[in-house]
Amino acid sequence: MERNVTVIRDIDGNKIVMINDIRFKGKRSVNWDDVKEYLKSYVGEFYTIAETEEVVYIGADLPDEYTGSRYTHKLMGTIAKAKANAAQGIPEMIEIATDKKFRGNQDPRHLRDARYGWYRYDSRFGLPVYNESGEVDRYNIFHATMLIRHAANGKHYLYDILDIKKETSNPLGE
């Protein structure tokens, strides 16, 4: 799977995952089945969060949850396309994740898959915005929450990416 992804620092020194290709495009809506197929290529992989040195695994449940969650179904427009294309930067988004927060189980159905609760991390990514001639005009920067489940086997698994918000500031100093 070929990816065109880099990690840069903004003008404040904070890391941003720059996703340099728009793989999932469409005038009307995102084809979440294509995103799900793409995510399956990560299953079985693992990545380390630099800030905490915790290992995060990609389990078989990620493609379905990422593309089929209640949060995903509510998304429209720019944020839906941002989540779809963020899939390309998942390894780097895990690696640069910061601000770990714990939350216990709120829903009894998760006692099986997240026995020890949930962790939320902040991460950021950028996507190109193209002009009329097809050249990159600028990048939109997004903040996202990475939801990590702490499973009964003691491992941490990426469960979903939530709360995606476009940053209104200009962190790249453009």
C-alpha positions in Angstrom: 0.0 0.0 0.0 1.6 3.2 -1.2 1.2 6.3 1.0 2.3 9.9 0.6 2.4 11.0 4.2 4.9 13.2 6.1 5.1 14.6 9.6 6.0 18.2 9.9 6.0 20.8 12.7 3.7 23.9 12.8 5.0 27.3 13.7 4.6 26.4 17.4 6.6 23.2 17.1 3.6 20.9 17.3 3.6 17.9 15.0 1.0 17.5 12.1 0.6 14.5 9.9 0.5 15.8 6.3 -1.5 13.5 4.0 -0.4 14.7 0.6 -2.8 12.7 -1.6 -6.6 12.7 -1.6 -7.4 9.0 -2.1 -11.1 9.1 -1.2 -12.8 11.8 -3.2 -16.3 12.3 -4.5 -18.6 15.2 -5.2 -21.5 14.0 -3.1 -20.4 11.5 -0.5 -17.6 9.2 0.7 -17.6 5.6 -0.5 -17.1 4.1 3.0 -16.7 0.6 1.5 -13.5 1.7 -0.2 -12.3 3.2 3.1 -13.1 -0.1 4.9 -11.1 -2.1 2.3 -8.1 0.3 2.7 -8.2 0.0 6.5 -8.0 -3.8 6.3 -4.4 -3.5 5.1 -3.5 -2.2 8.6 -5.0 -5.1 10.6 -2.3 -6.9 12.5 0.1 -3.9 12.5 1.1 -1.9 15.6 2.6 1.5 16.2 4.1 3.3 19.2 2.9 6.6 20.6 6.1 8.6 21.0 4.9 10.6 24.0 3.9 7.6 26.2 5.8 4.8 24.5 2.6 2.7 24.5 2.1 0.3 21.7 -1.2 0.6 19.8 -2.4 -2.4 17.8 -4.7 -2.4 14.8 -7.4 -5.0 15.3 -9.8 -6.6 13.0 -12.6 -4.4 14.4 -11.1 -1.1 13.2 -12.4 -1.2 9.6 -16.0 -1.7 10.6 -16.0 0.7 13.5 -14.1 3.4 11.7 -16.5 3.3 8.7 -19.7 2.3 10.4 -19.8 4.1 13.8 -22.7 6.4 14.7 -20.1 9.3 14.6 -19.1 8.4 11.0 -22.8 8.1 9.9 -23.5 11.7 11.1 -20.5 13.2 9.1 -21.1 15.2 6.0 -19.0 17.3 3.6 -15.5 18.3 4.5 -15.4 16.4 7.8 -16.6 13.2 6.2 -13.9 13.5 3.5 -11.3 14.4 6.1 -12.1 11.3 8.2 -12.0 9.1 5.1 -8.6 10.5 4.0 -7.2 10.5 7.5 -7.1 6.7 7.2 -3.9 7.1 5.1 -2.1 8.7 8.0 -3.2 6.4 10.9 0.3 5.1 11.7 1.8 8.6 12.0 -1.3 9.9 13.8 -0.8 7.3 16.4 2.9 8.1 16.7 2.4 11.8 17.2 -0.7 11.4 19.6 -0.6 13.5 22.7 -2.6 14.4 25.8 -3.7 10.9 27.0 -7.0 10.8 28.9 -8.6 7.8 30.5 -12.4 7.1 30.5 -14.1 4.1 32.0 -16.7 2.0 30.3 -20.0 3.8 30.0 -21.8 1.1 28.0 -22.1 -2.5 29.2 -21.7 -3.8 25.6 -18.0 -2.7 25.7 -17.1 -4.7 28.8 -16.0 -7.6 26.5 -13.9 -5.6 24.0 -12.7 -2.8 26.3 -12.6 -4.5 29.7 -10.1 -1.9 31.1 -11.7 1.2 29.6 -10.8 3.7 27.0 -8.0 6.2 26.3 -8.4 9.3 24.2 -5.4 11.0 22.5 -5.2 14.2 20.5 -3.7 14.1 17.1 -3.6 16.4 14.0 -3.5 16.0 10.3 -3.5 18.1 7.2 -5.1 17.6 3.8 -4.4 19.5 0.6 -6.8 21.9 -1.0 -6.5 22.1 -4.8 -7.0 25.1 -7.0 -8.8 25.1 -10.4 -5.7 23.9 -12.2 -5.2 20.9 -9.9 -2.3 22.3 -7.9 -2.1 22.4 -4.1 -3.3 25.8 -3.1 -3.0 25.3 0.7 -3.6 22.6 3.4 -6.6 22.4 5.8 -5.5 21.3 9.2 -7.7 19.1 11.4 -7.7 18.1 15.1 -8.9 14.6 15.9 -9.4 12.4 18.9 -8.0 8.9 18.7 -10.1 6.4 20.6 -8.1 3.5 22.0 -9.7 0.5 23.7 -7.8 -1.3 26.5 -8.7 -4.9 25.9 -8.9 -7.8 28.3 -5.6 -9.1 26.9 -3.9 -6.0 28.2 -3.2 -4.5 24.8 -4.4 -1.2 23.4 -6.3 -1.1 20.1 -7.2 1.8 17.9 -11.0 1.8 17.9 -12.0 4.9 16.0 -11.1 8.5 15.2 -13.7 11.0 16.5 -14.3 14.7 17.1 -12.6 15.8 13.9 -12.6 19.6 13.7 -11.1 21.8 11.1 -8.7 24.3 12.7 -9.5 27.9 12.0 -6.1 29.2 12.9 -3.2 29.2 10.5 -0.7 26.8 12.2 1.5 26.5 9.1 2.0 30.3 8.9 0.8 30.4 5.3 
